[in-house]
């Protein structure tokens, strides 16, 4: 199971590596349910270009798309991103505290 | 890929020479004294500090949980750079890479730590697939395809 999990993490990081895709997620935080065409317009992209970005985000499980008639609404699905952020936070805490202790250790006198 | 969510970097300016900092990050008896994310004890450290050598650290958190990160040293440049892989057996997280860089600074040491995640096998495979695809096309391009 760990393998699937880490593959998911990779898709998340890949999806977040692009500034347009991060921008889309940001927009969706403010305006959940925005349509694909509205998103394309606000990023000055043609529909197929925006659709490609949305495919990457969707593969990473970061968004869901719902079709109503001719309109496709996009909403955020933030669980995988939270996982990525949790990884980062965990190690930030781990190393911050460890490095504080390391610094204190080597700055004290008399140590080799 | 320059994704700020896939790596973290911490910088510390330390009032001790690089030799002393290097000792602290490579000698098991000194590593025991600082390695860990809270005031819980570091229980054991094994470190075979040479390229290809392994390390294994066991520490216990204040909440009683024990963790055992292990890894392999990739690069060992005394008093300058230490690179090792980081794996937490059984934990659902990707393999990652830790780099310590030491630079003399104002009579002390500037220590830069980077912890970055590595692409997993699926990502590596797709990368290789991409290269293989290119190599497949090359003979066609050169007009030497059968």
gemmi code that builds the backbone of each chain (N, CA, C; Angstrom):
import gemmi

chains = {
    "A": [
        ("UNK", (0.829, -1.214, 0.000), (0.000, 0.000, 0.000), (0.859, 1.258, 0.000)),
        ("UNK", (2.005, 1.167, 0.638), (2.888, 2.336, 0.737), (3.245, 2.855, -0.658)),
        ("UNK", (3.438, 1.911, -1.593), (3.832, 2.293, -2.947), (2.763, 3.166, -3.605)),
        ("UNK", (1.510, 2.731, -3.481), (0.442, 3.517, -4.079), (0.384, 4.905, -3.469)),
        ("UNK", (0.557, 4.893, -2.179), (0.509, 6.140, -1.455), (1.584, 7.104, -1.969)),
        ("UNK", (2.808, 6.583, -2.134), (3.885, 7.493, -2.533), (3.728, 7.907, -3.997)),
        ("UNK", (3.170, 7.026, -4.838), (2.882, 7.438, -6.202), (1.900, 8.600, -6.200)),
        ("UNK", (0.940, 8.517, -5.312), (-0.035, 9.601, -5.175), (0.652, 10.893, -4.787)),
        ("UNK", (1.600, 10.776, -3.861), (2.366, 11.944, -3.441), (3.115, 12.541, -4.625)),
        ("UNK", (3.687, 11.673, -5.456), (4.426, 12.164, -6.616), (3.528, 12.929, -7.558)),
        ("UNK", (2.335, 12.408, -7.786), (1.405, 13.112, -8.663), (1.053, 14.471, -8.065)),
        ("UNK", (0.899, 14.487, -6.746), (0.573, 15.749, -6.092), (1.680, 16.767, -6.311)),
        ("UNK", (2.925, 16.343, -6.065), (4.039, 17.277, -6.192), (4.208, 17.732, -7.632)),
        ("UNK", (4.016, 16.807, -8.554), (4.116, 17.139, -9.963), (3.060, 18.177, -10.317)),
        ("UNK", (1.849, 17.929, -9.840), (0.749, 18.835, -10.155), (1.009, 20.232, -9.597)),
        ("UNK", (1.637, 20.287, -8.425), (1.856, 21.575, -7.761), (3.094, 22.304, -8.286)),
        ("UNK", (3.845, 21.637, -9.166), (5.104, 22.228, -9.631), (4.900, 23.332, -10.658)),
        ("UNK", (3.677, 23.571, -11.050), (3.406, 24.531, -12.116), (2.648, 25.731, -11.561)),
        ("UNK", (3.074, 26.929, -11.942), (2.479, 28.123, -11.334), (1.019, 28.312, -11.770)),
        ("UNK", (0.697, 27.959, -13.016), (-0.709, 28.071, -13.438), (-1.586, 27.152, -12.604)),
        ("UNK", (-1.108, 25.926, -12.397), (-1.931, 24.975, -11.633), (-2.077, 25.410, -10.179)),
        ("UNK", (-1.001, 25.974, -9.621), (-1.140, 26.499, -8.251), (-2.126, 27.655, -8.242)),
        ("UNK", (-2.076, 28.473, -9.311), (-3.005, 29.595, -9.421), (-4.454, 29.127, -9.503)),
        ("UNK", (-4.663, 28.051, -10.261), (-6.021, 27.502, -10.379), (-6.541, 27.070, -9.011)),
        ("UNK", (-5.686, 26.385, -8.260), (-6.108, 25.929, -6.932), (-6.445, 27.120, -6.045)),
        ("UNK", (-5.607, 28.150, -6.145), (-5.851, 29.375, -5.374), (-7.213, 29.977, -5.729)),
        ("UNK", (-7.497, 30.063, -7.044), (-8.783, 30.602, -7.488), (-9.934, 29.771, -6.928)),
        ("UNK", (-9.756, 28.454, -6.933), (-10.841, 27.571, -6.501), (-11.093, 27.643, -4.991)),
        ("UNK", (-10.062, 28.051, -4.265), (-10.262, 28.267, -2.827), (-11.245, 29.422, -2.649)),
        ("UNK", (-11.021, 30.483, -3.466), (-11.875, 31.673, -3.370), (-13.243, 31.444, -3.998)),
        ("UNK", (-13.249, 30.733, -5.127), (-14.501, 30.561, -5.859), (-14.749, 29.099, -6.221)),
        ("UNK", (-15.189, 28.300, -5.266), (-15.458, 26.897, -5.553), (-16.546, 26.764, -6.624)),
        ("UNK", (-16.387, 25.791, -7.521), (-17.423, 25.545, -8.516), (-17.292, 26.405, -9.762)),
        ("UNK", (-16.175, 27.112, -9.906), (-15.918, 27.910, -11.102), (-15.935, 26.996, -12.334)),
        ("UNK", (-16.425, 27.507, -13.448), (-16.489, 26.666, -14.650), (-15.130, 26.613, -15.341)),
        ("UNK", (-14.945, 25.582, -16.161), (-13.689, 25.428, -16.895), (-13.447, 26.638, -17.794)),
        ("UNK", (-14.520, 27.111, -18.451), (-14.317, 28.243, -19.364), (-13.967, 29.528, -18.602)),
        ("UNK", (-14.566, 29.706, -17.418), (-14.215, 30.886, -16.615), (-12.750, 30.804, -16.172)),
        ("UNK", (-12.301, 29.603, -15.809), (-10.900, 29.425, -15.400), (-9.963, 29.711, -16.574)),
        ("UNK", (-10.317, 29.168, -17.748), (-9.486, 29.386, -18.932), (-9.356, 30.876, -19.203)),
        ("UNK", (-10.483, 31.567, -19.116), (-10.489, 33.003, -19.389), (-9.607, 33.749, -18.393)),
        ("UNK", (-9.726, 33.415, -17.111), (-8.987, 34.204, -16.123), (-7.484, 33.932, -16.186)),
        ("UNK", (-7.062, 32.822, -16.814), (-5.622, 32.582, -16.977), (-5.167, 32.814, -18.424)),
        ("UNK", (-6.054, 33.447, -19.214), (-5.753, 33.741, -20.622), (-5.301, 32.495, -21.384)),
        ("UNK", (-6.012, 31.405, -21.154), (-5.690, 30.167, -21.859), (-6.886, 29.761, -22.706)),
        ("UNK", (-6.607, 29.023, -23.793), (-7.701, 28.430, -24.547), (-8.216, 27.220, -23.766)),
        ("UNK", (-9.437, 26.817, -24.071), (-10.044, 25.700, -23.333), (-9.165, 24.433, -23.292)),
        ("UNK", (-8.596, 23.999, -24.442), (-7.790, 22.766, -24.385), (-6.574, 22.897, -23.461)),
        ("UNK", (-5.970, 24.099, -23.452), (-4.814, 24.341, -22.579), (-5.206, 24.209, -21.116)),
        ("UNK", (-6.318, 24.845, -20.755), (-6.788, 24.753, -19.372), (-7.182, 23.318, -19.046)),
        ("UNK", (-7.798, 22.643, -20.004), (-8.219, 21.258, -19.759), (-7.021, 20.359, -19.446)),
        ("UNK", (-5.895, 20.598, -20.130), (-4.687, 19.809, -19.839), (-4.235, 20.002, -18.393)),
        ("UNK", (-4.210, 21.272, -17.969), (-3.832, 21.541, -16.573), (-4.801, 20.865, -15.609)),
        ("UNK", (-6.085, 20.951, -15.941), (-7.095, 20.363, -15.048), (-6.965, 18.838, -15.012)),
        ("UNK", (-6.559, 18.245, -16.136), (-6.344, 16.794, -16.151), (-5.248, 16.396, -15.161)),
        ("UNK", (-4.167, 17.181, -15.155), (-3.063, 16.878, -14.228), (-3.545, 17.012, -12.774)),
        ("UNK", (-4.292, 18.083, -12.516), (-4.797, 18.301, -11.158), (-5.783, 17.201, -10.764)),
        ("UNK", (-6.558, 16.776, -11.732), (-7.555, 15.743, -11.472), (-6.877, 14.388, -11.213)),
        ("UNK", (-5.834, 14.067, -12.006), (-5.079, 12.825, -11.791), (-4.467, 12.789, -10.396)),
        ("UNK", (-4.070, 13.946, -9.921), (-3.474, 14.030, -8.584), (-4.551, 14.044, -7.498)),
        ("UNK", (-5.797, 14.022, -7.910), (-6.891, 14.014, -6.939), (-7.104, 15.357, -6.265)),
        ("UNK", (-6.586, 16.428, -6.897), (-6.669, 17.741, -6.253), (-7.964, 18.477, -6.573)),
        ("UNK", (-8.606, 18.077, -7.681), (-9.875, 18.716, -8.044), (-10.877, 17.651, -8.497)),
        ("UNK", (-12.132, 18.033, -8.488), (-13.150, 17.194, -9.121), (-13.922, 18.064, -10.107)),
        ("UNK", (-14.362, 17.451, -11.202), (-15.133, 18.178, -12.208), (-16.531, 17.590, -12.288)),
        ("UNK", (-17.530, 18.456, -12.312), (-18.919, 18.007, -12.387), (-19.592, 18.670, -13.576)),
        ("UNK", (-20.163, 17.865, -14.445), (-20.783, 18.415, -15.645), (-22.277, 18.598, -15.431)),
        ("UNK", (-22.740, 19.799, -15.695), (-24.170, 20.092, -15.635), (-24.531, 20.741, -16.957)),
        ("UNK", (-25.276, 20.004, -17.818), (-25.560, 20.535, -19.147), (-24.261, 20.726, -19.903)),
        ("UNK", (-24.005, 21.968, -20.333), (-22.777, 22.224, -21.085), (-21.688, 22.844, -20.212)),
        ("UNK", (-22.001, 23.014, -18.941), (-21.033, 23.648, -18.039), (-20.327, 22.610, -17.174)),
        ("UNK", (-19.005, 22.741, -17.084), (-18.245, 21.869, -16.195), (-17.744, 22.695, -15.015)),
        ("UNK", (-18.239, 22.337, -13.820), (-17.830, 23.059, -12.619), (-16.641, 22.344, -11.974)),
        ("UNK", (-15.686, 23.145, -11.497), (-14.478, 22.577, -10.897), (-14.448, 22.920, -9.410)),
        ("UNK", (-14.220, 21.912, -8.593), (-14.095, 22.180, -7.159), (-12.810, 21.537, -6.625)),
        ("UNK", (-12.348, 22.111, -5.544), (-11.109, 21.684, -4.912), (-11.325, 20.408, -4.103)),
        ("UNK", (-10.331, 19.579, -4.110), (-10.372, 18.368, -3.305), (-9.017, 18.287, -2.611)),
        ("UNK", (-8.898, 18.960, -1.475), (-7.567, 19.284, -0.959), (-6.810, 18.193, -0.200)),
        ("UNK", (-7.400, 17.014, -0.038), (-6.743, 16.015, 0.821), (-5.289, 15.703, 0.419)),
        ("UNK", (-4.988, 15.439, -0.867), (-3.601, 15.104, -1.205), (-2.623, 16.240, -0.927)),
        ("UNK", (-3.091, 17.482, -1.105), (-2.213, 18.610, -0.854), (-1.900, 18.704, 0.635)),
        ("UNK", (-2.927, 18.408, 1.429), (-2.704, 18.437, 2.884), (-1.647, 17.411, 3.280)),
        ("UNK", (-1.671, 16.275, 2.590), (-0.692, 15.229, 2.849), (0.726, 15.738, 2.546)),
        ("UNK", (0.866, 16.429, 1.395), (2.164, 16.969, 1.014), (2.624, 18.008, 2.036)),
        ("UNK", (1.705, 18.853, 2.451), (2.053, 19.892, 3.413), (2.399, 19.275, 4.765)),
        ("UNK", (1.698, 18.197, 5.116), (1.992, 17.518, 6.387), (3.411, 16.954, 6.365)),
        ("UNK", (3.816, 16.401, 5.221), (5.190, 15.869, 5.084), (6.187, 16.981, 5.353)),
        ("UNK", (5.943, 18.121, 4.702), (6.843, 19.260, 4.832), (6.900, 19.771, 6.274)),
        ("UNK", (5.733, 19.905, 6.876), (5.681, 20.418, 8.248), (6.384, 19.488, 9.224)),
        ("UNK", (6.175, 18.186, 9.012), (6.773, 17.208, 9.914), (8.290, 17.357, 9.892)),
        ("UNK", (8.887, 17.447, 8.682), (10.347, 17.521, 8.603), (10.881, 18.894, 8.968)),
        ("UNK", (10.074, 19.908, 8.744), (10.510, 21.234, 9.166), (10.674, 21.258, 10.684)),
        ("UNK", (9.700, 20.646, 11.370), (9.778, 20.610, 12.826), (10.951, 19.737, 13.262)),
        ("UNK", (11.048, 18.579, 12.618), (12.112, 17.636, 12.974), (13.486, 18.299, 12.889)),
        ("UNK", (13.751, 18.936, 11.748), (15.093, 19.483, 11.553), (15.312, 20.783, 12.321)),
        ("UNK", (14.253, 21.591, 12.479), (14.423, 22.830, 13.256), (14.885, 22.508, 14.664)),
        ("UNK", (14.190, 21.594, 15.299), (14.532, 21.258, 16.680), (15.895, 20.578, 16.732)),
        ("UNK", (16.123, 19.648, 15.802), (17.412, 18.947, 15.800), (18.569, 19.923, 15.598)),
        ("UNK", (18.404, 20.858, 14.647), (19.496, 21.805, 14.385), (19.707, 22.769, 15.545)),
        ("UNK", (18.626, 23.105, 16.250), (18.801, 23.931, 17.452), (19.666, 23.192, 18.471)),
        ("UNK", (19.390, 21.913, 18.624), (20.149, 21.120, 19.590), (21.598, 20.937, 19.104)),
        ("UNK", (21.751, 20.727, 17.797), (23.097, 20.601, 17.215), (23.907, 21.877, 17.467)),
        ("UNK", (23.260, 23.015, 17.215), (23.936, 24.304, 17.403), (24.366, 24.476, 18.866)),
        ("UNK", (23.460, 24.178, 19.767), (23.782, 24.309, 21.191), (24.949, 23.392, 21.554)),
        ("UNK", (24.952, 22.202, 20.990), (26.010, 21.231, 21.296), (27.378, 21.730, 20.857)),
        ("UNK", (27.471, 22.187, 19.602), (28.806, 22.560, 19.105), (29.260, 23.935, 19.585)),
        ("UNK", (28.297, 24.745, 20.050), (28.704, 26.072, 20.523), (29.145, 26.069, 21.979)),
        ("UNK", (28.872, 24.947, 22.675), (29.335, 24.929, 24.062), (30.840, 24.646, 24.082)),
        ("UNK", (31.493, 25.178, 25.084), (32.951, 25.028, 25.153), (33.342, 23.640, 25.612)),
        ("UNK", (34.577, 23.270, 25.239), (35.111, 22.037, 25.770), (34.750, 20.793, 24.987)),
        ("UNK", (33.807, 20.930, 24.015), (33.499, 19.766, 23.183), (34.588, 19.596, 22.121)),
        ("UNK", (34.777, 18.402, 21.628), (35.809, 18.202, 20.607), (35.464, 18.905, 19.302)),
    ],
    "B": [
        ("UNK", (12.499, 20.386, -11.548), (11.257, 20.705, -10.841), (11.588, 21.535, -9.605)),
        ("UNK", (11.119, 22.748, -9.598), (11.430, 23.620, -8.460), (10.168, 23.847, -7.656)),
        ("UNK", (9.748, 22.808, -6.999), (8.501, 22.880, -6.254), (8.816, 23.073, -4.782)),
        ("UNK", (8.387, 24.210, -4.264), (8.777, 24.491, -2.881), (8.109, 23.537, -1.893)),
        ("UNK", (7.053, 22.844, -2.335), (6.415, 21.895, -1.434), (7.146, 20.556, -1.372)),
        ("UNK", (8.118, 20.349, -2.271), (8.780, 19.051, -2.283), (10.132, 19.080, -1.585)),
        ("UNK", (10.521, 20.232, -1.065), (11.778, 20.259, -0.330), (11.740, 21.361, 0.716)),
        ("UNK", (12.580, 21.195, 1.720), (12.691, 22.281, 2.683), (14.162, 22.569, 2.909)),
        ("UNK", (14.457, 23.825, 3.164), (15.830, 24.251, 3.379), (15.890, 25.068, 4.658)),
        ("UNK", (16.836, 24.729, 5.506), (17.037, 25.485, 6.739), (18.494, 25.928, 6.786)),
        ("UNK", (18.729, 27.153, 7.226), (20.089, 27.675, 7.320), (20.357, 28.095, 8.767)),
        ("UNK", (21.516, 27.692, 9.279), (21.908, 28.093, 10.634), (23.332, 28.647, 10.584)),
        ("UNK", (23.535, 29.775, 11.228), (24.897, 30.277, 11.393), (25.361, 29.901, 12.787)),
        ("UNK", (26.408, 29.104, 12.810), (26.832, 28.471, 14.054), (28.201, 29.001, 14.468)),
        ("UNK", (28.311, 29.338, 15.751), (29.596, 29.878, 16.242), (30.526, 28.735, 16.631)),
        ("UNK", (30.895, 27.964, 15.645), (31.845, 26.865, 15.832), (32.412, 26.552, 14.457)),
        ("UNK", (33.674, 26.139, 14.394), (34.304, 25.905, 13.090), (33.712, 24.680, 12.378)),
        ("UNK", (33.836, 24.641, 11.044), (33.289, 23.510, 10.282), (33.735, 22.143, 10.809)),
        ("UNK", (34.991, 22.051, 11.273), (35.486, 20.754, 11.760), (34.619, 20.240, 12.910)),
        ("UNK", (34.216, 21.164, 13.776), (33.431, 20.782, 14.949), (32.001, 20.386, 14.550)),
        ("UNK", (31.456, 21.154, 13.582), (30.108, 20.837, 13.095), (30.131, 19.494, 12.371)),
        ("UNK", (31.177, 19.295, 11.579), (31.306, 18.026, 10.845), (31.335, 16.846, 11.816)),
        ("UNK", (32.096, 16.994, 12.884), (32.162, 15.916, 13.884), (30.772, 15.629, 14.442)),
        ("UNK", (30.018, 16.704, 14.709), (28.703, 16.530, 15.331), (27.705, 15.818, 14.404)),
        ("UNK", (27.892, 15.981, 13.088), (26.924, 15.345, 12.190), (27.387, 13.976, 11.687)),
        ("UNK", (28.620, 13.574, 12.061), (29.115, 12.288, 11.560), (29.550, 11.316, 12.651)),
        ("UNK", (29.811, 11.813, 13.863), (30.245, 10.892, 14.926), (29.039, 10.414, 15.717)),
        ("UNK", (28.811, 9.098, 15.745), (27.630, 8.581, 16.431), (27.485, 9.073, 17.873)),
        ("UNK", (28.597, 9.160, 18.623), (28.475, 9.589, 20.027), (27.982, 11.031, 20.128)),
        ("UNK", (28.297, 11.862, 19.104), (27.812, 13.251, 19.113), (26.409, 13.347, 18.495)),
        ("UNK", (26.162, 12.537, 17.463), (24.827, 12.537, 16.849), (23.757, 12.178, 17.883)),
        ("UNK", (24.116, 11.279, 18.788), (23.180, 10.867, 19.843), (22.667, 12.050, 20.655)),
        ("UNK", (23.467, 13.116, 20.688), (23.135, 14.222, 21.587), (22.209, 15.278, 20.996)),
        ("UNK", (21.948, 15.200, 19.677), (21.088, 16.250, 19.136), (19.992, 15.760, 18.202)),
        ("UNK", (20.112, 14.558, 17.719), (19.221, 14.064, 16.676), (17.840, 13.746, 17.249)),
        ("UNK", (16.831, 14.479, 16.844), (15.475, 14.195, 17.307), (14.633, 15.441, 17.353)),
        ("UNK", (13.332, 15.301, 17.117), (12.462, 16.464, 16.950), (11.879, 17.024, 18.234)),
        ("UNK", (12.132, 16.397, 19.368), (11.677, 17.005, 20.628), (12.643, 16.557, 21.727)),
        ("UNK", (12.285, 16.754, 22.966), (13.221, 16.461, 24.052), (13.298, 14.970, 24.379)),
        ("UNK", (12.606, 14.152, 23.578), (12.694, 12.701, 23.781), (14.102, 12.206, 23.461)),
        ("UNK", (14.467, 11.033, 23.994), (15.845, 10.551, 23.849), (16.155, 9.952, 22.479)),
        ("UNK", (17.404, 10.107, 22.054), (17.905, 9.379, 20.892), (18.511, 8.102, 21.444)),
        ("UNK", (18.013, 6.969, 21.007), (18.342, 5.702, 21.658), (19.580, 5.037, 21.056)),
        ("UNK", (19.734, 5.128, 19.750), (20.920, 4.524, 19.145), (21.254, 5.188, 17.820)),
        ("UNK", (22.528, 5.213, 17.510), (22.990, 5.759, 16.236), (24.059, 4.825, 15.678)),
        ("UNK", (23.859, 4.391, 14.464), (24.920, 3.702, 13.733), (25.172, 4.526, 12.494)),
        ("UNK", (26.441, 4.801, 12.190), (26.739, 5.624, 11.021), (28.068, 5.188, 10.415)),
        ("UNK", (27.972, 4.595, 9.247), (29.162, 4.164, 8.504), (29.389, 5.228, 7.434)),
        ("UNK", (30.082, 6.307, 7.846), (30.120, 7.514, 7.027), (31.131, 7.404, 5.888)),
        ("UNK", (30.704, 6.785, 4.837), (31.453, 6.724, 3.577), (30.430, 6.463, 2.488)),
        ("UNK", (30.722, 6.845, 1.234), (29.730, 6.637, 0.185), (29.317, 5.168, 0.129)),
        ("UNK", (28.038, 4.910, 0.169), (27.530, 3.539, 0.174), (27.340, 2.975, 1.565)),
        ("UNK", (27.901, 3.630, 2.589), (27.734, 3.187, 3.973), (26.345, 3.519, 4.480)),
        ("UNK", (25.884, 2.804, 5.494), (24.516, 2.993, 5.972), (24.492, 3.741, 7.308)),
        ("UNK", (23.357, 4.384, 7.566), (23.135, 4.895, 8.914), (21.786, 4.406, 9.392)),
        ("UNK", (21.645, 4.355, 10.693), (20.376, 3.965, 11.294), (20.277, 4.683, 12.635)),
        ("UNK", (19.209, 5.419, 12.813), (19.023, 6.164, 14.057), (17.679, 5.760, 14.665)),
        ("UNK", (17.686, 5.528, 15.956), (16.424, 5.257, 16.646), (16.222, 6.360, 17.675)),
        ("UNK", (15.079, 7.018, 17.594), (14.783, 8.016, 18.635), (13.358, 7.843, 19.124)),
        ("UNK", (13.148, 8.237, 20.373), (11.816, 8.135, 20.964), (11.280, 9.535, 21.242)),
        ("UNK", (10.062, 9.781, 20.783), (9.441, 11.078, 21.030), (8.902, 11.133, 22.455)),
        ("UNK", (8.590, 12.342, 22.898), (8.028, 12.494, 24.242), (6.709, 11.734, 24.373)),
        ("UNK", (5.985, 11.579, 23.257), (4.715, 10.843, 23.333), (4.912, 9.327, 23.322)),
        ("UNK", (6.182, 8.886, 23.323), (6.458, 7.459, 23.423), (6.682, 6.758, 22.092)),
        ("UNK", (6.308, 7.414, 20.985), (6.517, 6.801, 19.670), (8.009, 6.696, 19.365)),
        ("UNK", (8.399, 5.544, 18.808), (9.791, 5.391, 18.382), (9.875, 5.409, 16.868)),
        ("UNK", (10.907, 6.049, 16.344), (11.120, 6.098, 14.908), (12.538, 5.637, 14.587)),
        ("UNK", (12.691, 5.065, 13.417), (13.984, 4.515, 13.025), (14.310, 4.864, 11.571)),
        ("UNK", (14.661, 6.133, 11.336), (15.091, 6.455, 9.979), (16.415, 5.759, 9.641)),
        ("UNK", (16.517, 5.299, 8.409), (17.742, 4.671, 7.933), (18.067, 5.252, 6.558)),
        ("UNK", (19.274, 5.006, 6.097), (19.607, 5.496, 4.768), (21.025, 5.146, 4.392)),
        ("UNK", (21.419, 5.631, 3.240), (22.739, 5.327, 2.692), (23.430, 6.648, 2.350)),
        ("UNK", (24.703, 6.746, 2.761), (25.460, 7.952, 2.422), (25.770, 7.967, 0.925)),
        ("UNK", (25.498, 9.108, 0.321), (25.732, 9.245, -1.113), (27.013, 10.030, -1.387)),
        ("UNK", (27.251, 11.040, -0.557), (28.393, 11.922, -0.785), (28.969, 12.305, 0.570)),
        ("UNK", (30.284, 12.150, 0.701), (30.945, 12.476, 1.963), (32.175, 13.331, 1.654)),
        ("UNK", (32.061, 14.635, 1.864), (33.193, 15.544, 1.652), (33.467, 16.217, 2.985)),
        ("UNK", (34.454, 15.690, 3.749), (34.670, 16.149, 5.117), (34.702, 17.674, 5.258)),
        ("UNK", (33.951, 18.148, 6.231), (33.841, 19.570, 6.592), (33.179, 20.414, 5.508)),
        ("UNK", (32.644, 19.772, 4.458), (31.995, 20.538, 3.385), (30.574, 20.067, 3.095)),
        ("UNK", (30.417, 18.776, 2.850), (29.127, 18.320, 2.356), (28.875, 16.871, 2.752)),
        ("UNK", (27.651, 16.613, 3.201), (27.239, 15.257, 3.551), (25.849, 15.023, 2.956)),
        ("UNK", (25.735, 13.992, 2.132), (24.453, 13.697, 1.486), (24.062, 12.268, 1.796)),
        ("UNK", (22.829, 12.061, 2.247), (22.369, 10.688, 2.489), (20.892, 10.537, 2.168)),
        ("UNK", (20.533, 9.318, 1.786), (19.115, 9.042, 1.546), (18.423, 8.870, 2.896)),
        ("UNK", (17.114, 9.038, 2.889), (16.341, 8.999, 4.122), (15.121, 8.135, 3.873)),
        ("UNK", (15.024, 7.103, 4.665), (13.925, 6.180, 4.482), (13.382, 5.840, 5.860)),
        ("UNK", (12.081, 5.885, 6.006), (11.488, 5.485, 7.275), (10.730, 4.182, 7.012)),
        ("UNK", (11.360, 3.037, 7.359), (10.757, 1.753, 6.991), (9.318, 1.649, 7.487)),
        ("UNK", (8.455, 1.226, 6.601), (7.069, 1.026, 6.986), (6.222, 2.272, 6.945)),
        ("UNK", (6.845, 3.434, 6.817), (6.054, 4.667, 6.816), (5.568, 4.967, 5.394)),
        ("UNK", (4.335, 5.400, 5.279), (3.789, 5.669, 3.945), (4.271, 7.003, 3.416)),
        ("UNK", (5.530, 7.100, 3.116), (6.027, 8.354, 2.562), (7.152, 8.073, 1.582)),
        ("UNK", (7.382, 8.999, 0.655), (8.376, 8.742, -0.379), (9.795, 8.780, 0.171)),
        ("UNK", (10.712, 8.119, -0.539), (12.119, 8.195, -0.181), (12.567, 9.647, -0.359)),
        ("UNK", (13.467, 10.079, 0.508), (13.920, 11.460, 0.383), (15.424, 11.530, 0.572)),
        ("UNK", (15.956, 12.714, 0.360), (17.396, 12.912, 0.357), (17.729, 14.105, 1.254)),
        ("UNK", (18.718, 13.916, 2.117), (19.121, 14.983, 3.038), (20.539, 15.435, 2.698)),
        ("UNK", (20.727, 16.737, 2.599), (22.051, 17.293, 2.312), (22.429, 18.309, 3.387)),
        ("UNK", (23.590, 18.122, 3.992), (24.183, 19.128, 4.878), (25.312, 19.806, 4.107)),
        ("UNK", (25.261, 21.134, 4.019), (26.378, 21.878, 3.412), (26.995, 22.769, 4.475)),
        ("UNK", (28.315, 22.708, 4.565), (29.022, 23.516, 5.568), (29.906, 24.523, 4.850)),
        ("UNK", (29.773, 25.799, 5.230), (30.618, 26.847, 4.649), (31.211, 27.634, 5.800)),
        ("UNK", (32.539, 27.893, 5.728), (33.117, 28.769, 6.762), (32.429, 30.129, 6.688)),
        ("UNK", (32.099, 30.686, 7.830), (31.405, 31.966, 7.836), (31.781, 32.761, 9.078)),
        ("UNK", (32.469, 33.861, 8.885), (32.739, 34.780, 9.980), (33.320, 34.059, 11.204)),
        ("UNK", (34.291, 33.224, 10.969), (34.912, 32.493, 12.070), (34.113, 31.294, 12.548)),
        ("UNK", (32.921, 31.128, 12.001), (32.099, 29.978, 12.382), (31.703, 29.190, 11.150)),
        ("UNK", (30.485, 28.681, 11.166), (30.025, 27.842, 10.063), (28.609, 28.236, 9.666)),
        ("UNK", (28.403, 28.354, 8.358), (27.028, 28.459, 7.893), (26.609, 27.066, 7.440)),
        ("UNK", (25.598, 26.546, 8.101), (25.104, 25.199, 7.806), (23.790, 25.312, 7.032)),
        ("UNK", (23.741, 24.701, 5.865), (22.512, 24.689, 5.078), (22.026, 23.255, 4.974)),
        ("UNK", (20.835, 23.019, 5.478), (20.268, 21.677, 5.399), (19.125, 21.661, 4.389)),
        ("UNK", (19.168, 20.709, 3.482), (18.076, 20.536, 2.530), (17.522, 19.129, 2.688)),
        ("UNK", (16.216, 19.036, 2.773), (15.574, 17.719, 2.801), (14.601, 17.711, 1.637)),
        ("UNK", (14.898, 16.886, 0.622), (14.047, 16.904, -0.565), (13.521, 15.507, -0.846)),
        ("UNK", (12.331, 15.478, -1.343), (11.782, 14.172, -1.677), (12.250, 13.749, -3.069)),
        ("UNK", (12.372, 12.455, -3.240), (12.832, 11.916, -4.515), (11.651, 11.335, -5.260)),
        ("UNK", (11.715, 11.363, -6.596), (10.646, 10.719, -7.347), (10.635, 9.228, -7.021)),
        ("UNK", (9.464, 8.639, -6.914), (9.412, 7.208, -6.622), (9.585, 6.401, -7.913)),
        ("UNK", (9.444, 5.092, -7.804), (9.722, 4.230, -8.954), (8.822, 4.527, -10.141)),
        ("UNK", (7.580, 4.865, -9.856), (6.645, 5.146, -10.944), (7.137, 6.347, -11.756)),
        ("UNK", (7.594, 7.381, -11.035), (8.064, 8.585, -11.718), (9.356, 8.298, -12.486)),
        ("UNK", (10.243, 7.505, -11.854), (11.492, 7.152, -12.528), (11.198, 6.359, -13.792)),
        ("UNK", (10.270, 5.424, -13.677), (9.934, 4.575, -14.820), (9.411, 5.431, -15.973)),
        ("UNK", (8.582, 6.405, -15.652), (8.016, 7.215, -16.724), (9.108, 8.072, -17.364)),
        ("UNK", (10.080, 8.478, -16.553), (11.206, 9.247, -17.072), (12.025, 8.383, -18.034)),
        ("UNK", (12.321, 7.159, -17.574), (13.085, 6.247, -18.420), (12.336, 5.948, -19.708)),
        ("UNK", (11.025, 5.796, -19.546), (10.194, 5.514, -20.708), (10.336, 6.642, -21.732)),
        ("UNK", (10.350, 7.876, -21.205), (10.513, 9.022, -22.082), (11.825, 8.979, -22.853)),
        ("UNK", (12.903, 8.648, -22.135), (14.211, 8.570, -22.791), (14.252, 7.435, -23.790)),
        ("UNK", (13.679, 6.287, -23.379), (13.668, 5.154, -24.299), (12.923, 5.508, -25.573)),
        ("UNK", (11.812, 6.240, -25.400), (11.036, 6.639, -26.559), (11.885, 7.461, -27.520)),
        ("UNK", (12.686, 8.358, -26.928), (13.551, 9.217, -27.734), (14.593, 8.383, -28.487)),
        ("UNK", (15.158, 7.411, -27.763), (16.189, 6.571, -28.386), (15.595, 5.702, -29.497)),
        ("UNK", (14.307, 5.320, -29.290), (13.638, 4.549, -30.343), (13.511, 5.365, -31.619)),
        ("UNK", (13.285, 6.675, -31.429), (13.026, 7.527, -32.594), (14.311, 7.911, -33.323)),
        ("UNK", (15.415, 7.879, -32.600), (16.671, 8.363, -33.165), (17.068, 7.644, -34.461)),
        ("UNK", (17.008, 6.305, -34.472), (17.381, 5.624, -35.732), (16.497, 6.050, -36.899)),
        ("UNK", (15.220, 6.312, -36.616), (14.304, 6.760, -37.670), (14.774, 8.114, -38.196)),
        ("UNK", (15.098, 8.986, -37.239), (15.559, 10.322, -37.591), (16.834, 10.267, -38.420)),
        ("UNK", (17.715, 9.363, -38.028), (19.002, 9.257, -38.727), (18.890, 8.458, -40.026)),
        ("UNK", (17.695, 7.914, -40.251), (17.488, 7.177, -41.494), (18.134, 5.813, -41.505)),
        ("UNK", (18.372, 5.276, -40.288), (19.014, 3.963, -40.235), (18.062, 2.882, -39.720)),
        ("UNK", (16.778, 3.255, -39.573), (15.814, 2.262, -39.090), (15.663, 1.147, -40.114)),
        ("UNK", (15.478, -0.085, -39.644), (15.357, -1.207, -40.564), (14.113, -1.077, -41.449)),
    ],
}
model = gemmi.Model(1)
for chain_id, residues in chains.items():
    chain = gemmi.Chain(chain_id)
    for i, (resn, *xyz) in enumerate(residues, 1):
        res = gemmi.Residue()
        res.name, res.seqid = resn, gemmi.SeqId(i, " ")
        for name, pos in zip(("N", "CA", "C"), xyz):
            atom = gemmi.Atom()
            atom.name, atom.element = name, gemmi.Element(name[0])
            atom.pos, atom.b_iso = gemmi.Position(*pos), 0.0
            res.add_atom(atom)
        chain.add_residue(res)
    model.add_chain(chain)
structure = gemmi.Structure()
structure.add_model(model)
structure.setup_entities()
